[in-house]
């Protein structure tokens, strides 16, 4: 065990993801053929030697709980510490319908948990980003720099500025300005991953709670940029922002590039997920698969090109799949045609159907739909 404790914010359910978040929150959206987005945050922490992780949830988290379970698949199932689910049992909602307005409000709802953290340092991270971070190195740099807060930032802007936070860095590698949701990128884009001491975190939670401050970005980073030493940790790897259905599609399709897969799935920092015992994928005589990621347990009798197929997908004879994402249990009947389509779990596409989207606006089909 190192001296770092993990807090993952897993309460967001972005409506901009439309059909993908109808029955789940953003963190449990399937990604990359066999993963959920939450897998990356949990794996980043485990790879850095973090033994204790608190997962802050609020609503639509049944799918998330089904996936993470006790944390066994991430080696976080322990009698003392390990993975702890932090639902909003002690949160009254403040008259706003029980919806967290920001990270500081979420933290104030679990302050008793924070007080019992055993480690001296805490990493705060969103659970809705597919990125492979060297958190052990981030912690070492944080301690070495003497910063109050270390913020992980991307060297190149990759998100929609209207949904991102940016930092301007001055002398001494210190953040001198914080810009939230600008019209255009300003400085380095924050990846919403921060390391700070437990004592500082508790004092910030108390300050924000007593001053009715909900947002970490506005209430801490922006308001205290001149009083706290905030230092950036610059990360130049694959760090996309999944802020729309088209962004999810673009990010997923990027995995067909071997260089992107090498960056995201670094063998020195493996990404773990829920274990399943599936048979190997079966390719029937005459089946075709070109430039695609196909998970275990699939049955391919038709043609698949430039696509991502999750576990247990069936493509019947004569069906043609191109530039599409088919999630677990999807069945495509004979002679159906799909192009630029995202099919959620257990979708059935009827024989001879033709479904067409575009690269900028892919067609998304909700979970358990029959088309």
C-alpha positions in Angstrom: 0.0 0.0 0.0 1.3 3.5 -0.8 0.2 6.7 0.9 -2.5 7.5 -1.6 -6.3 7.1 -1.3 -8.6 7.2 -4.3 -11.9 9.0 -4.6 -13.9 8.4 -7.8 -16.8 10.6 -8.7 -19.2 8.2 -10.4 -22.5 10.1 -10.1 -22.8 11.9 -13.4 -25.4 10.8 -16.0 -24.8 13.0 -19.0 -28.1 13.5 -21.0 -26.0 14.5 -24.0 -25.1 10.8 -24.4 -28.8 10.2 -25.1 -29.6 6.5 -25.5 -26.3 5.4 -23.9 -27.2 6.8 -20.5 -31.0 6.1 -20.5 -30.5 3.1 -18.1 -27.1 3.8 -16.6 -24.8 6.7 -15.6 -21.9 7.8 -17.7 -19.2 5.8 -15.8 -20.8 2.5 -16.7 -21.1 3.1 -20.4 -19.5 0.1 -22.3 -16.3 1.0 -24.1 -13.7 -0.7 -26.3 -15.3 -4.2 -26.8 -15.1 -5.5 -23.2 -14.7 -2.6 -20.8 -16.7 0.1 -19.0 -15.5 3.6 -18.7 -15.1 3.2 -14.9 -12.5 0.5 -15.5 -9.9 3.1 -16.4 -10.2 5.2 -13.2 -10.1 2.0 -11.0 -7.2 0.5 -13.0 -5.2 3.8 -12.8 -5.4 3.7 -9.0 -4.7 0.0 -8.6 -1.7 0.3 -10.9 -0.4 3.1 -8.7 -0.6 0.9 -5.6 -3.8 2.4 -4.3 -5.5 -0.1 -2.0 -8.5 2.0 -0.8 -11.0 3.6 -3.2 -14.2 5.3 -2.4 -16.8 5.4 -5.3 -19.2 8.3 -4.9 -22.6 7.4 -6.6 -26.0 9.0 -6.6 -28.5 7.8 -9.1 -28.8 5.3 -12.0 -26.0 3.3 -10.6 -27.4 -0.2 -10.6 -25.5 -1.1 -13.8 -22.3 0.3 -12.2 -22.7 -1.8 -9.1 -23.4 -4.9 -11.1 -20.2 -4.3 -12.9 -17.8 -3.4 -10.1 -19.3 -5.7 -7.5 -17.0 -6.1 -4.5 -14.0 -4.8 -6.5 -12.5 -8.3 -6.7 -11.5 -8.0 -10.4 -9.4 -4.9 -9.5 -7.9 -6.6 -6.4 -10.0 -4.2 -4.2 -12.1 -6.7 -2.3 -10.7 -6.6 1.2 -11.8 -6.9 4.9 -10.2 -3.5 5.7 -10.3 -0.8 3.1 -10.6 -1.8 -0.5 -13.5 -0.6 -2.6 -16.3 1.3 -0.8 -19.5 2.4 -2.5 -20.6 5.8 -1.2 -24.3 6.4 -1.9 -25.9 9.7 -0.9 -27.6 8.3 2.3 -26.5 11.3 4.4 -27.3 13.9 1.7 -30.5 15.9 2.0 -30.3 17.5 -1.5 -30.5 21.0 -0.3 -33.9 21.5 -1.9 -32.5 20.9 -5.4 -34.1 17.5 -6.1 -31.2 15.6 -4.5 -28.8 16.2 -7.5 -25.2 17.0 -6.7 -24.3 20.4 -8.1 -20.6 19.7 -8.0 -17.8 17.7 -6.5 -17.5 19.7 -3.2 -21.2 19.1 -2.5 -20.7 15.4 -3.2 -17.7 15.3 -0.9 -19.6 17.1 1.9 -22.1 14.2 1.7 -19.5 11.7 2.6 -17.4 13.7 5.0 -17.5 11.0 7.7 -15.8 8.6 5.2 -13.2 11.2 4.4 -12.3 11.7 8.0 -11.5 8.0 8.3 -9.1 7.9 5.4 -5.9 6.1 6.5 -3.5 7.7 3.9 -2.0 11.2 3.9 -2.8 12.0 0.2 -6.0 11.7 -1.8 -6.5 11.6 -5.6 -9.8 13.0 -6.8 -10.8 11.6 -10.2 -13.8 11.4 -12.5 -15.0 8.0 -13.4 -16.2 9.0 -16.9 -12.9 9.3 -18.8 -11.0 6.6 -20.8 -7.4 7.4 -20.0 -4.4 5.5 -18.7 -2.6 7.7 -16.2 0.8 7.1 -14.4 -0.7 8.1 -11.0 2.3 6.8 -9.1 4.5 9.3 -11.0 1.9 12.1 -10.4 2.0 11.5 -6.6 5.8 11.5 -6.6 5.9 14.8 -8.5 3.3 16.2 -6.2 5.3 15.5 -3.1 8.6 16.7 -4.7 7.1 20.0 -5.9 5.5 20.9 -2.5 2.3 21.9 -4.3 -1.0 22.1 -2.4 -2.8 20.6 -5.4 -1.4 18.9 -8.4 -3.7 18.9 -11.4 -3.3 16.4 -14.3 -3.6 18.3 -17.6 -3.5 17.4 -21.2 -0.7 18.9 -23.4 -3.2 19.2 -26.3 -6.8 20.2 -25.9 -9.1 17.3 -26.7 -12.5 18.3 -25.3 -15.3 20.7 -26.0 -14.1 24.0 -24.4 -17.7 24.8 -23.2 -17.5 21.7 -21.0 -13.8 21.9 -19.9 -11.6 23.7 -17.4 -8.3 25.2 -18.5 -5.2 26.3 -16.6 -2.6 29.0 -17.4 0.9 28.2 -16.0 3.3 30.9 -14.9 6.8 30.9 -13.3 7.8 28.1 -11.0 5.4 25.7 -12.7 2.5 27.3 -10.8 -1.0 27.8 -12.1 -1.8 31.5 -12.3 -5.2 31.5 -13.8 -8.1 29.1 -14.1 -10.7 29.4 -16.9 -13.9 27.4 -16.8 -16.0 26.7 -19.9 -14.5 29.3 -22.2 -15.4 29.8 -25.9 -11.9 28.6 -26.9 -9.1 26.7 -25.1 -6.9 28.8 -22.8 -3.7 27.1 -21.6 -3.7 23.5 -20.6 -6.9 21.4 -20.4 -7.5 19.8 -17.0 -8.3 16.1 -17.0 -10.2 16.6 -13.7 -7.7 14.5 -11.8 -6.2 16.2 -8.7 -3.9 15.1 -5.9 -3.9 16.9 -2.5 -3.3 16.1 1.2 -6.1 14.6 3.3 -5.9 17.5 5.7 -6.2 20.1 3.0 -9.2 18.2 1.4 -11.0 18.2 4.8 -10.4 21.9 5.3 -11.7 22.6 1.8 -14.8 20.5 2.2 -15.6 22.3 5.5 -15.0 25.7 3.9 -17.2 25.0 0.9 -19.9 23.4 3.0 -20.2 26.4 5.3 -20.1 28.8 2.4 -22.6 26.9 0.2 -20.0 26.3 -2.5 -20.8 23.2 -4.6 -18.1 23.4 -7.4 -14.5 22.3 -7.0 -13.6 24.3 -10.1 -15.2 27.5 -9.1 -15.0 27.3 -5.4 -11.5 25.9 -5.0 -9.3 26.1 -8.1 -10.5 29.4 -9.4 -11.3 31.2 -6.1 -8.0 30.1 -4.4 -5.6 30.1 -7.3 -3.6 32.9 -5.7 -3.6 31.4 -2.2 -3.0 27.7 -2.9 0.0 26.5 -4.9 -1.6 24.6 -7.8 0.9 22.8 -10.1 0.1 21.0 -13.3 1.2 17.5 -14.3 1.4 17.5 -18.1 0.2 14.3 -19.7 0.6 13.8 -23.5 -1.1 10.4 -23.9 -4.5 9.5 -25.3 -7.0 11.4 -23.2 -10.3 12.0 -25.2 -13.4 13.6 -23.6 -16.6 11.7 -24.1 -19.0 14.6 -24.0 -21.5 13.6 -26.7 -22.6 10.6 -28.7 -20.5 11.6 -31.7 -17.5 12.0 -29.3 -18.1 8.5 -27.9 -18.2 7.2 -31.5 -15.1 9.0 -32.5 -13.2 7.9 -29.4 -14.3 4.3 -29.9 -13.3 4.2 -33.5 -9.9 5.6 -32.6 -9.2 2.3 -31.0 -8.9 0.7 -34.4 -5.5 2.6 -34.7 -2.8 0.4 -33.2 -0.9 3.5 -31.9 -4.0 4.6 -29.9 -4.4 1.1 -28.4 -0.8 1.0 -27.4 -1.2 4.3 -25.5 -4.4 3.4 -23.8 -3.7 -0.2 -23.1 -0.1 0.0 -21.9 1.0 -3.4 -20.7 2.9 -1.9 -17.8 -0.3 -0.3 -16.6 -3.0 -2.9 -17.5 -6.6 -1.9 -17.7 -8.7 -4.4 -15.7 -12.4 -5.2 -16.1 -15.0 -7.6 -14.9 -14.0 -11.2 -15.6 -16.1 -13.4 -17.8 -15.6 -16.9 -19.1 -16.6 -16.6 -22.8 -15.7 -19.1 -25.5 -13.7 -18.0 -28.5 -15.4 -16.1 -31.3 -16.6 -18.4 -34.1 -16.1 -17.3 -37.7 -18.3 -19.3 -40.1 -17.1 -20.3 -43.6 -17.4 -17.3 -45.8 -17.5 -14.8 -42.9 -15.4 -11.7 -43.2 -13.8 -9.4 -40.6 -11.6 -6.5 -41.6 -9.9 -3.9 -39.4 -12.2 -4.6 -36.5 -12.1 -5.3 -32.7 -14.1 -8.4 -32.0 -14.5 -9.6 -28.4 -14.9 -13.2 -27.1 -18.1 -15.2 -27.5 -19.2 -13.7 -30.8 -20.6 -15.6 -33.8 -19.7 -14.1 -37.1 -21.5 -15.5 -40.2 -21.7 -12.2 -42.2 -19.3 -9.3 -42.9 -17.8 -6.9 -40.3 -15.6 -4.0 -41.3 -14.1 -1.1 -39.3 -16.3 -1.9 -36.4 -16.2 -2.8 -32.7 -18.1 -5.9 -31.4 -18.5 -6.6 -27.7 -18.9 -10.0 -26.2 -21.7 -12.3 -27.4 -22.6 -10.4 -30.6 -24.1 -12.5 -33.4 -24.0 -11.4 -37.0 -26.0 -13.7 -39.2 -25.3 -14.8 -42.8 -25.6 -12.0 -45.4 -25.5 -9.2 -42.7 -23.1 -6.4 -43.4 -21.7 -4.3 -40.5 -19.5 -1.3 -41.2 -18.2 1.6 -39.1 -20.4 0.5 -36.2 -20.3 -0.4 -32.5 -22.3 -3.4 -31.4 -22.5 -3.9 -27.6 -22.9 -7.1 -25.7 -25.6 -9.5 -26.8 -26.6 -7.6 -30.0 -28.1 -9.8 -32.7 -28.0 -8.8 -36.3 -30.3 -10.9 -38.4 -29.7 -12.2 -41.9 -29.1 -9.7 -44.7 -29.3 -6.6 -42.4 -27.1 -3.6 -43.2 -25.7 -1.3 -40.6 -23.4 1.7 -41.2 -22.4 4.3 -38.5 -24.6 2.7 -35.9 -24.2 2.3 -32.1 -26.3 -0.6 -30.8 -26.5 -0.8 -27.0 -26.7 -4.1 -25.2 -29.1 -6.8 -26.3 -30.4 -5.0 -29.4 -32.0 -7.1 -32.1 -31.9 -5.9 -35.7 -34.4 -7.6 -37.9 -33.6 -9.5 -41.1 -33.1 -7.2 -44.1 -33.2 -4.0 -42.1 -31.0 -1.1 -43.3 -29.7 1.3 -40.5 -27.6 4.2 -41.6 -26.1 7.1 -39.6 -23.0 9.3 -40.4 -19.6 9.8 -38.9 -20.7 13.1 -37.3 -24.1 11.9 -36.2 -24.1 8.1 -35.7 -27.4 6.4 -35.1 -27.8 5.2 -31.5 -30.2 2.4 -30.6 -31.2 2.0 -26.9 -30.6 -1.1 -24.8 -33.0 -4.0 -25.4 -34.5 -2.5 -28.5 -35.9 -4.5 -31.4 -35.5 -2.8 -34.7 
